[in-house]
Amino acid sequence: MRLDGRRALVTGAAGGIGRGVALALAEAGADLALIDISPEGLDEAASTIAATGRVVRTKVADVTGGYTAQ
């Protein structure tokens, strides 16, 4: 499936599953907005994705709303 001309928002994009999803979307042709609480991880993910030729934007944010698992 190609995603050329599409945009995707990925939370938790600095590592793990989120980073893998972001890279897969970029390789499929999507431009990306990445969100995570780790600025360093976001920078690394954005550099990797930018190397695919896709447009990538980042935002450091905590989207959990203060939720913590018990």
N, CA, C and O atoms as a Maestro MAE file, in Angstrom:
{
 s_m_m2io_version
 :::
 2.0.0
}

f_m_ct {
 s_m_title
 :::
 protein
 m_atom[280] {
  # First column is atom index #
  i_m_mmod_type
  r_m_x_coord
  r_m_y_coord
  r_m_z_coord
  i_m_residue_number
  s_m_chain_name
  s_m_pdb_residue_name
  s_m_pdb_atom_name
  i_m_atomic_number
  :::
  1 25 0.841 -1.167 0.000 1 A "MET " " N  " 7
  2 3 0.000 0.000 0.000 1 A "MET " " CA " 6
  3 2 0.892 1.238 0.000 1 A "MET " " C  " 6
  4 15 1.796 1.353 0.828 1 A "MET " " O  " 8
  5 25 0.647 2.147 -0.909 2 A "ARG " " N  " 7
  6 3 1.390 3.399 -0.998 2 A "ARG " " CA " 6
  7 2 0.607 4.515 -0.315 2 A "ARG " " C  " 6
  8 15 -0.621 4.560 -0.390 2 A "ARG " " O  " 8
  9 25 1.328 5.414 0.352 3 A "LEU " " N  " 7
  10 3 0.712 6.530 1.067 3 A "LEU " " CA " 6
  11 2 1.234 7.870 0.561 3 A "LEU " " C  " 6
  12 15 1.222 8.860 1.293 3 A "LEU " " O  " 8
  13 25 1.688 7.902 -0.680 4 A "ASP " " N  " 7
  14 3 2.193 9.140 -1.261 4 A "ASP " " CA " 6
  15 2 1.127 10.237 -1.168 4 A "ASP " " C  " 6
  16 15 -0.048 10.003 -1.450 4 A "ASP " " O  " 8
  17 25 1.563 11.448 -0.765 5 A "GLY " " N  " 7
  18 3 0.649 12.573 -0.647 5 A "GLY " " CA " 6
  19 2 -0.190 12.563 0.614 5 A "GLY " " C  " 6
  20 15 -1.022 13.450 0.806 5 A "GLY " " O  " 8
  21 25 0.010 11.583 1.476 6 A "ARG " " N  " 7
  22 3 -0.735 11.498 2.738 6 A "ARG " " CA " 6
  23 2 0.136 11.963 3.885 6 A "ARG " " C  " 6
  24 15 1.359 12.029 3.768 6 A "ARG " " O  " 8
  25 25 -0.511 12.285 5.001 7 A "ARG " " N  " 7
  26 3 0.188 12.668 6.222 7 A "ARG " " CA " 6
  27 2 -0.261 11.767 7.358 7 A "ARG " " C  " 6
  28 15 -1.407 11.321 7.402 7 A "ARG " " O  " 8
  29 25 0.661 11.507 8.275 8 A "ALA " " N  " 7
  30 3 0.333 10.655 9.418 8 A "ALA " " CA " 6
  31 2 0.882 11.282 10.695 8 A "ALA " " C  " 6
  32 15 1.940 11.910 10.685 8 A "ALA " " O  " 8
  33 25 0.157 11.105 11.785 9 A "LEU " " N  " 7
  34 3 0.562 11.543 13.112 9 A "LEU " " CA " 6
  35 2 0.868 10.290 13.925 9 A "LEU " " C  " 6
  36 15 0.034 9.390 14.025 9 A "LEU " " O  " 8
  37 25 2.070 10.236 14.507 10 A "VAL " " N  " 7
  38 3 2.465 9.063 15.295 10 A "VAL " " CA " 6
  39 2 2.870 9.522 16.681 10 A "VAL " " C  " 6
  40 15 3.769 10.350 16.826 10 A "VAL " " O  " 8
  41 25 2.209 8.987 17.706 11 A "THR " " N  " 7
  42 3 2.597 9.268 19.088 11 A "THR " " CA " 6
  43 2 3.521 8.152 19.563 11 A "THR " " C  " 6
  44 15 3.468 7.033 19.052 11 A "THR " " O  " 8
  45 25 4.357 8.457 20.531 12 A "GLY " " N  " 7
  46 3 5.322 7.465 21.006 12 A "GLY " " CA " 6
  47 2 6.344 7.137 19.936 12 A "GLY " " C  " 6
  48 15 6.830 6.008 19.855 12 A "GLY " " O  " 8
  49 25 6.673 8.132 19.110 13 A "ALA " " N  " 7
  50 3 7.469 7.907 17.910 13 A "ALA " " CA " 6
  51 2 8.977 7.848 18.148 13 A "ALA " " C  " 6
  52 15 9.729 7.569 17.214 13 A "ALA " " O  " 8
  53 25 9.434 8.101 19.366 14 A "ALA " " N  " 7
  54 3 10.877 8.132 19.618 14 A "ALA " " CA " 6
  55 2 11.492 6.741 19.727 14 A "ALA " " C  " 6
  56 15 12.709 6.601 19.608 14 A "ALA " " O  " 8
  57 25 10.698 5.733 19.946 15 A "GLY " " N  " 7
  58 3 11.271 4.397 20.097 15 A "GLY " " CA " 6
  59 2 10.227 3.311 20.007 15 A "GLY " " C  " 6
  60 15 9.028 3.582 19.932 15 A "GLY " " O  " 8
  61 25 10.692 2.091 20.015 16 A "GLY " " N  " 7
  62 3 9.817 0.930 20.043 16 A "GLY " " CA " 6
  63 2 8.845 0.842 18.885 16 A "GLY " " C  " 6
  64 15 9.189 1.122 17.737 16 A "GLY " " O  " 8
  65 25 7.629 0.450 19.207 17 A "ILE " " N  " 7
  66 3 6.593 0.258 18.188 17 A "ILE " " CA " 6
  67 2 6.295 1.559 17.458 17 A "ILE " " C  " 6
  68 15 6.148 1.554 16.236 17 A "ILE " " O  " 8
  69 25 6.202 2.673 18.177 18 A "GLY " " N  " 7
  70 3 5.895 3.954 17.543 18 A "GLY " " CA " 6
  71 2 6.918 4.339 16.492 18 A "GLY " " C  " 6
  72 15 6.562 4.800 15.407 18 A "GLY " " O  " 8
  73 25 8.192 4.150 16.815 19 A "ARG " " N  " 7
  74 3 9.246 4.459 15.846 19 A "ARG " " CA " 6
  75 2 9.169 3.537 14.637 19 A "ARG " " C  " 6
  76 15 9.339 3.979 13.501 19 A "ARG " " O  " 8
  77 25 8.913 2.265 14.881 20 A "GLY " " N  " 7
  78 3 8.776 1.313 13.783 20 A "GLY " " CA " 6
  79 2 7.614 1.652 12.868 20 A "GLY " " C  " 6
  80 15 7.734 1.562 11.646 20 A "GLY " " O  " 8
  81 25 6.492 2.041 13.454 21 A "VAL " " N  " 7
  82 3 5.320 2.438 12.670 21 A "VAL " " CA " 6
  83 2 5.638 3.687 11.854 21 A "VAL " " C  " 6
  84 15 5.302 3.763 10.672 21 A "VAL " " O  " 8
  85 25 6.291 4.671 12.487 22 A "ALA " " N  " 7
  86 3 6.642 5.904 11.785 22 A "ALA " " CA " 6
  87 2 7.539 5.616 10.586 22 A "ALA " " C  " 6
  88 15 7.329 6.173 9.509 22 A "ALA " " O  " 8
  89 25 8.526 4.763 10.760 23 A "LEU " " N  " 7
  90 3 9.435 4.436 9.669 23 A "LEU " " CA " 6
  91 2 8.703 3.700 8.548 23 A "LEU " " C  " 6
  92 15 8.937 3.970 7.370 23 A "LEU " " O  " 8
  93 25 7.824 2.777 8.911 24 A "ALA " " N  " 7
  94 3 7.053 2.048 7.897 24 A "ALA " " CA " 6
  95 2 6.156 2.992 7.101 24 A "ALA " " C  " 6
  96 15 6.038 2.862 5.882 24 A "ALA " " O  " 8
  97 25 5.525 3.943 7.791 25 A "LEU " " N  " 7
  98 3 4.676 4.925 7.105 25 A "LEU " " CA " 6
  99 2 5.499 5.792 6.152 25 A "LEU " " C  " 6
  100 15 5.068 6.081 5.036 25 A "LEU " " O  " 8
  101 25 6.683 6.201 6.600 26 A "ALA " " N  " 7
  102 3 7.560 7.014 5.754 26 A "ALA " " CA " 6
  103 2 7.995 6.223 4.529 26 A "ALA " " C  " 6
  104 15 7.997 6.749 3.416 26 A "ALA " " O  " 8
  105 25 8.358 4.980 4.726 27 A "GLU " " N  " 7
  106 3 8.790 4.147 3.603 27 A "GLU " " CA " 6
  107 2 7.649 3.903 2.613 27 A "GLU " " C  " 6
  108 15 7.887 3.646 1.433 27 A "GLU " " O  " 8
  109 25 6.408 3.987 3.104 28 A "ALA " " N  " 7
  110 3 5.238 3.839 2.230 28 A "ALA " " CA " 6
  111 2 4.877 5.158 1.546 28 A "ALA " " C  " 6
  112 15 3.970 5.194 0.714 28 A "ALA " " O  " 8
  113 25 5.587 6.252 1.893 29 A "GLY " " N  " 7
  114 3 5.386 7.513 1.202 29 A "GLY " " CA " 6
  115 2 4.715 8.617 1.982 29 A "GLY " " C  " 6
  116 15 4.517 9.706 1.443 29 A "GLY " " O  " 8
  117 25 4.354 8.380 3.237 30 A "ALA " " N  " 7
  118 3 3.661 9.396 4.029 30 A "ALA " " CA " 6
  119 2 4.643 10.412 4.612 30 A "ALA " " C  " 6
  120 15 5.771 10.066 4.962 30 A "ALA " " O  " 8
  121 25 4.205 11.665 4.712 31 A "ASP " " N  " 7
  122 3 4.911 12.668 5.494 31 A "ASP " " CA " 6
  123 2 4.414 12.530 6.930 31 A "ASP " " C  " 6
  124 15 3.290 12.081 7.157 31 A "ASP " " O  " 8
  125 25 5.246 12.913 7.902 32 A "LEU " " N  " 7
  126 3 4.930 12.571 9.285 32 A "LEU " " CA " 6
  127 2 5.018 13.726 10.268 32 A "LEU " " C  " 6
  128 15 5.824 14.644 10.116 32 A "LEU " " O  " 8
  129 25 4.165 13.652 11.279 33 A "ALA " " N  " 7
  130 3 4.264 14.456 12.490 33 A "ALA " " CA " 6
  131 2 4.510 13.459 13.616 33 A "ALA " " C  " 6
  132 15 3.717 12.543 13.832 33 A "ALA " " O  " 8
  133 25 5.609 13.646 14.327 34 A "LEU " " N  " 7
  134 3 5.999 12.723 15.398 34 A "LEU " " CA " 6
  135 2 5.873 13.402 16.752 34 A "LEU " " C  " 6
  136 15 6.280 14.551 16.924 34 A "LEU " " O  " 8
  137 25 5.309 12.684 17.704 35 A "ILE " " N  " 7
  138 3 5.140 13.204 19.066 35 A "ILE " " CA " 6
  139 2 5.714 12.195 20.058 35 A "ILE " " C  " 6
  140 15 5.488 10.991 19.938 35 A "ILE " " O  " 8
  141 25 6.461 12.706 21.042 36 A "ASP " " N  " 7
  142 3 6.986 11.858 22.108 36 A "ASP " " CA " 6
  143 2 7.457 12.770 23.235 36 A "ASP " " C  " 6
  144 15 7.573 13.983 23.055 36 A "ASP " " O  " 8
  145 25 7.727 12.183 24.393 37 A "ILE " " N  " 7
  146 3 8.235 12.968 25.526 37 A "ILE " " CA " 6
  147 2 9.758 13.043 25.519 37 A "ILE " " C  " 6
  148 15 10.343 13.770 26.321 37 A "ILE " " O  " 8
  149 25 10.403 12.303 24.626 38 A "SER " " N  " 7
  150 3 11.864 12.264 24.566 38 A "SER " " CA " 6
  151 2 12.393 13.106 23.406 38 A "SER " " C  " 6
  152 15 12.315 12.686 22.252 38 A "SER " " O  " 8
  153 25 12.931 14.291 23.703 39 A "PRO " " N  " 7
  154 3 13.450 15.121 22.613 39 A "PRO " " CA " 6
  155 2 14.607 14.459 21.860 39 A "PRO " " C  " 6
  156 15 14.702 14.574 20.638 39 A "PRO " " O  " 8
  157 25 15.482 13.768 22.589 40 A "GLU " " N  " 7
  158 3 16.617 13.112 21.945 40 A "GLU " " CA " 6
  159 2 16.143 11.995 21.016 40 A "GLU " " C  " 6
  160 15 16.628 11.864 19.892 40 A "GLU " " O  " 8
  161 25 15.203 11.201 21.491 41 A "GLY " " N  " 7
  162 3 14.664 10.118 20.677 41 A "GLY " " CA " 6
  163 2 13.939 10.631 19.449 41 A "GLY " " C  " 6
  164 15 14.028 10.040 18.372 41 A "GLY " " O  " 8
  165 25 13.219 11.739 19.613 42 A "LEU " " N  " 7
  166 3 12.530 12.346 18.472 42 A "LEU " " CA " 6
  167 2 13.525 12.827 17.428 42 A "LEU " " C  " 6
  168 15 13.315 12.638 16.230 42 A "LEU " " O  " 8
  169 25 14.603 13.445 17.878 43 A "ASP " " N  " 7
  170 3 15.618 13.921 16.941 43 A "ASP " " CA " 6
  171 2 16.202 12.765 16.136 43 A "ASP " " C  " 6
  172 15 16.389 12.878 14.924 43 A "ASP " " O  " 8
  173 25 16.490 11.654 16.810 44 A "GLU " " N  " 7
  174 3 17.039 10.488 16.121 44 A "GLU " " CA " 6
  175 2 16.035 9.915 15.128 44 A "GLU " " C  " 6
  176 15 16.393 9.601 13.993 44 A "GLU " " O  " 8
  177 25 14.786 9.777 15.551 45 A "ALA " " N  " 7
  178 3 13.748 9.243 14.668 45 A "ALA " " CA " 6
  179 2 13.537 10.160 13.467 45 A "ALA " " C  " 6
  180 15 13.397 9.686 12.339 45 A "ALA " " O  " 8
  181 25 13.513 11.468 13.704 46 A "ALA " " N  " 7
  182 3 13.304 12.420 12.618 46 A "ALA " " CA " 6
  183 2 14.444 12.367 11.615 46 A "ALA " " C  " 6
  184 15 14.208 12.463 10.411 46 A "ALA " " O  " 8
  185 25 15.668 12.218 12.086 47 A "SER " " N  " 7
  186 3 16.819 12.120 11.183 47 A "SER " " CA " 6
  187 2 16.722 10.876 10.304 47 A "SER " " C  " 6
  188 15 16.989 10.932 9.103 47 A "SER " " O  " 8
  189 25 16.341 9.761 10.908 48 A "THR " " N  " 7
  190 3 16.196 8.517 10.154 48 A "THR " " CA " 6
  191 2 15.105 8.646 9.096 48 A "THR " " C  " 6
  192 15 15.275 8.204 7.960 48 A "THR " " O  " 8
  193 25 13.991 9.252 9.477 49 A "ILE " " N  " 7
  194 3 12.862 9.400 8.549 49 A "ILE " " CA " 6
  195 2 13.176 10.426 7.465 49 A "ILE " " C  " 6
  196 15 12.819 10.221 6.305 49 A "ILE " " O  " 8
  197 25 13.831 11.513 7.817 50 A "ALA " " N  " 7
  198 3 14.191 12.529 6.822 50 A "ALA " " CA " 6
  199 2 15.091 11.933 5.746 50 A "ALA " " C  " 6
  200 15 15.053 12.363 4.594 50 A "ALA " " O  " 8
  201 25 15.900 10.945 6.119 51 A "ALA " " N  " 7
  202 3 16.790 10.291 5.154 51 A "ALA " " CA " 6
  203 2 16.009 9.522 4.090 51 A "ALA " " C  " 6
  204 15 16.561 9.192 3.040 51 A "ALA " " O  " 8
  205 25 14.727 9.232 4.348 52 A "THR " " N  " 7
  206 3 13.896 8.552 3.344 52 A "THR " " CA " 6
  207 2 13.332 9.547 2.336 52 A "THR " " C  " 6
  208 15 12.696 9.153 1.358 52 A "THR " " O  " 8
  209 25 13.567 10.847 2.578 53 A "GLY " " N  " 7
  210 3 13.062 11.874 1.676 53 A "GLY " " CA " 6
  211 2 11.686 12.401 2.048 53 A "GLY " " C  " 6
  212 15 11.117 13.212 1.318 53 A "GLY " " O  " 8
  213 25 11.147 11.955 3.163 54 A "ARG " " N  " 7
  214 3 9.824 12.395 3.609 54 A "ARG " " CA " 6
  215 2 9.941 13.656 4.458 54 A "ARG " " C  " 6
  216 15 10.980 13.910 5.068 54 A "ARG " " O  " 8
  217 25 8.876 14.438 4.492 55 A "VAL " " N  " 7
  218 3 8.798 15.610 5.368 55 A "VAL " " CA " 6
  219 2 8.451 15.105 6.763 55 A "VAL " " C  " 6
  220 15 7.549 14.283 6.926 55 A "VAL " " O  " 8
  221 25 9.161 15.594 7.755 56 A "VAL " " N  " 7
  222 3 8.898 15.155 9.129 56 A "VAL " " CA " 6
  223 2 8.946 16.359 10.061 56 A "VAL " " C  " 6
  224 15 9.851 17.189 9.978 56 A "VAL " " O  " 8
  225 25 7.970 16.441 10.939 57 A "ARG " " N  " 7
  226 3 7.894 17.475 11.974 57 A "ARG " " CA " 6
  227 2 7.838 16.757 13.319 57 A "ARG " " C  " 6
  228 15 7.342 15.635 13.413 57 A "ARG " " O  " 8
  229 25 8.347 17.409 14.349 58 A "THR " " N  " 7
  230 3 8.333 16.801 15.682 58 A "THR " " CA " 6
  231 2 7.741 17.752 16.709 58 A "THR " " C  " 6
  232 15 7.758 18.971 16.540 58 A "THR " " O  " 8
  233 25 7.221 17.164 17.772 59 A "LYS " " N  " 7
  234 3 6.688 17.931 18.906 59 A "LYS " " CA " 6
  235 2 6.932 17.115 20.170 59 A "LYS " " C  " 6
  236 15 6.528 15.956 20.259 59 A "LYS " " O  " 8
  237 25 7.587 17.724 21.132 60 A "VAL " " N  " 7
  238 3 7.773 17.074 22.429 60 A "VAL " " CA " 6
  239 2 6.512 17.309 23.241 60 A "VAL " " C  " 6
  240 15 6.146 18.452 23.516 60 A "VAL " " O  " 8
  241 25 5.848 16.224 23.624 61 A "ALA " " N  " 7
  242 3 4.608 16.340 24.394 61 A "ALA " " CA " 6
  243 2 4.306 15.018 25.086 61 A "ALA " " C  " 6
  244 15 4.734 13.953 24.643 61 A "ALA " " O  " 8
  245 25 3.566 15.110 26.174 62 A "ASP " " N  " 7
  246 3 3.071 13.950 26.905 62 A "ASP " " CA " 6
  247 2 1.573 13.863 26.609 62 A "ASP " " C  " 6
  248 15 0.799 14.699 27.075 62 A "ASP " " O  " 8
  249 25 1.167 12.865 25.842 63 A "VAL " " N  " 7
  250 3 -0.228 12.746 25.446 63 A "VAL " " CA " 6
  251 2 -1.034 11.828 26.364 63 A "VAL " " C  " 6
  252 15 -2.183 11.502 26.066 63 A "VAL " " O  " 8
  253 25 -0.429 11.409 27.484 64 A "THR " " N  " 7
  254 3 -1.128 10.487 28.385 64 A "THR " " CA " 6
  255 2 -2.161 11.183 29.252 64 A "THR " " C  " 6
  256 15 -3.013 10.522 29.846 64 A "THR " " O  " 8
  257 25 -2.101 12.505 29.337 65 A "GLY " " N  " 7
  258 3 -3.049 13.225 30.182 65 A "GLY " " CA " 6
  259 2 -2.831 12.930 31.661 65 A "GLY " " C  " 6
  260 15 -3.757 13.056 32.462 65 A "GLY " " O  " 8
  261 25 -1.628 12.545 32.024 66 A "GLY " " N  " 7
  262 3 -1.316 12.258 33.414 66 A "GLY " " CA " 6
  263 2 -1.656 10.840 33.851 66 A "GLY " " C  " 6
  264 15 -1.482 10.493 35.020 66 A "GLY " " O  " 8
  265 25 -2.140 10.016 32.924 67 A "TYR " " N  " 7
  266 3 -2.504 8.640 33.247 67 A "TYR " " CA " 6
  267 2 -1.251 7.815 33.532 67 A "TYR " " C  " 6
  268 15 -0.262 7.910 32.806 67 A "TYR " " O  " 8
  269 25 -1.296 7.019 34.575 68 A "THR " " N  " 7
  270 3 -0.238 6.072 34.845 68 A "THR " " CA " 6
  271 2 -0.874 4.716 35.110 68 A "THR " " C  " 6
  272 15 -1.866 4.616 35.833 68 A "THR " " O  " 8
  273 25 -0.301 3.678 34.525 69 A "ALA " " N  " 7
  274 3 -0.832 2.320 34.717 69 A "ALA " " CA " 6
  275 2 -0.582 1.890 36.159 69 A "ALA " " C  " 6
  276 15 0.417 2.274 36.768 69 A "ALA " " O  " 8
  277 25 -1.487 1.100 36.691 70 A "GLN " " N  " 7
  278 3 -1.344 0.637 38.065 70 A "GLN " " CA " 6
  279 2 -1.122 -0.840 38.107 70 A "GLN " " C  " 6
  280 15 -0.978 -1.412 39.188 70 A "GLN " " O  " 8
  :::
 }
 m_bond[279] {
  # First column is bond index #
  i_m_from
  i_m_to
  i_m_order
  :::
  1 1 2 1
  2 2 3 1
  3 3 4 2
  4 3 5 1
  5 5 6 1
  6 6 7 1
  7 7 8 2
  8 7 9 1
  9 9 10 1
  10 10 11 1
  11 11 12 2
  12 11 13 1
  13 13 14 1
  14 14 15 1
  15 15 16 2
  16 15 17 1
  17 17 18 1
  18 18 19 1
  19 19 20 2
  20 19 21 1
  21 21 22 1
  22 22 23 1
  23 23 24 2
  24 23 25 1
  25 25 26 1
  26 26 27 1
  27 27 28 2
  28 27 29 1
  29 29 30 1
  30 30 31 1
  31 31 32 2
  32 31 33 1
  33 33 34 1
  34 34 35 1
  35 35 36 2
  36 35 37 1
  37 37 38 1
  38 38 39 1
  39 39 40 2
  40 39 41 1
  41 41 42 1
  42 42 43 1
  43 43 44 2
  44 43 45 1
  45 45 46 1
  46 46 47 1
  47 47 48 2
  48 47 49 1
  49 49 50 1
  50 50 51 1
  51 51 52 2
  52 51 53 1
  53 53 54 1
  54 54 55 1
  55 55 56 2
  56 55 57 1
  57 57 58 1
  58 58 59 1
  59 59 60 2
  60 59 61 1
  61 61 62 1
  62 62 63 1
  63 63 64 2
  64 63 65 1
  65 65 66 1
  66 66 67 1
  67 67 68 2
  68 67 69 1
  69 69 70 1
  70 70 71 1
  71 71 72 2
  72 71 73 1
  73 73 74 1
  74 74 75 1
  75 75 76 2
  76 75 77 1
  77 77 78 1
  78 78 79 1
  79 79 80 2
  80 79 81 1
  81 81 82 1
  82 82 83 1
  83 83 84 2
  84 83 85 1
  85 85 86 1
  86 86 87 1
  87 87 88 2
  88 87 89 1
  89 89 90 1
  90 90 91 1
  91 91 92 2
  92 91 93 1
  93 93 94 1
  94 94 95 1
  95 95 96 2
  96 95 97 1
  97 97 98 1
  98 98 99 1
  99 99 100 2
  100 99 101 1
  101 101 102 1
  102 102 103 1
  103 103 104 2
  104 103 105 1
  105 105 106 1
  106 106 107 1
  107 107 108 2
  108 107 109 1
  109 109 110 1
  110 110 111 1
  111 111 112 2
  112 111 113 1
  113 113 114 1
  114 114 115 1
  115 115 116 2
  116 115 117 1
  117 117 118 1
  118 118 119 1
  119 119 120 2
  120 119 121 1
  121 121 122 1
  122 122 123 1
  123 123 124 2
  124 123 125 1
  125 125 126 1
  126 126 127 1
  127 127 128 2
  128 127 129 1
  129 129 130 1
  130 130 131 1
  131 131 132 2
  132 131 133 1
  133 133 134 1
  134 134 135 1
  135 135 136 2
  136 135 137 1
  137 137 138 1
  138 138 139 1
  139 139 140 2
  140 139 141 1
  141 141 142 1
  142 142 143 1
  143 143 144 2
  144 143 145 1
  145 145 146 1
  146 146 147 1
  147 147 148 2
  148 147 149 1
  149 149 150 1
  150 150 151 1
  151 151 152 2
  152 151 153 1
  153 153 154 1
  154 154 155 1
  155 155 156 2
  156 155 157 1
  157 157 158 1
  158 158 159 1
  159 159 160 2
  160 159 161 1
  161 161 162 1
  162 162 163 1
  163 163 164 2
  164 163 165 1
  165 165 166 1
  166 166 167 1
  167 167 168 2
  168 167 169 1
  169 169 170 1
  170 170 171 1
  171 171 172 2
  172 171 173 1
  173 173 174 1
  174 174 175 1
  175 175 176 2
  176 175 177 1
  177 177 178 1
  178 178 179 1
  179 179 180 2
  180 179 181 1
  181 181 182 1
  182 182 183 1
  183 183 184 2
  184 183 185 1
  185 185 186 1
  186 186 187 1
  187 187 188 2
  188 187 189 1
  189 189 190 1
  190 190 191 1
  191 191 192 2
  192 191 193 1
  193 193 194 1
  194 194 195 1
  195 195 196 2
  196 195 197 1
  197 197 198 1
  198 198 199 1
  199 199 200 2
  200 199 201 1
  201 201 202 1
  202 202 203 1
  203 203 204 2
  204 203 205 1
  205 205 206 1
  206 206 207 1
  207 207 208 2
  208 207 209 1
  209 209 210 1
  210 210 211 1
  211 211 212 2
  212 211 213 1
  213 213 214 1
  214 214 215 1
  215 215 216 2
  216 215 217 1
  217 217 218 1
  218 218 219 1
  219 219 220 2
  220 219 221 1
  221 221 222 1
  222 222 223 1
  223 223 224 2
  224 223 225 1
  225 225 226 1
  226 226 227 1
  227 227 228 2
  228 227 229 1
  229 229 230 1
  230 230 231 1
  231 231 232 2
  232 231 233 1
  233 233 234 1
  234 234 235 1
  235 235 236 2
  236 235 237 1
  237 237 238 1
  238 238 239 1
  239 239 240 2
  240 239 241 1
  241 241 242 1
  242 242 243 1
  243 243 244 2
  244 243 245 1
  245 245 246 1
  246 246 247 1
  247 247 248 2
  248 247 249 1
  249 249 250 1
  250 250 251 1
  251 251 252 2
  252 251 253 1
  253 253 254 1
  254 254 255 1
  255 255 256 2
  256 255 257 1
  257 257 258 1
  258 258 259 1
  259 259 260 2
  260 259 261 1
  261 261 262 1
  262 262 263 1
  263 263 264 2
  264 263 265 1
  265 265 266 1
  266 266 267 1
  267 267 268 2
  268 267 269 1
  269 269 270 1
  270 270 271 1
  271 271 272 2
  272 271 273 1
  273 273 274 1
  274 274 275 1
  275 275 276 2
  276 275 277 1
  277 277 278 1
  278 278 279 1
  279 279 280 2
  :::
 }
}
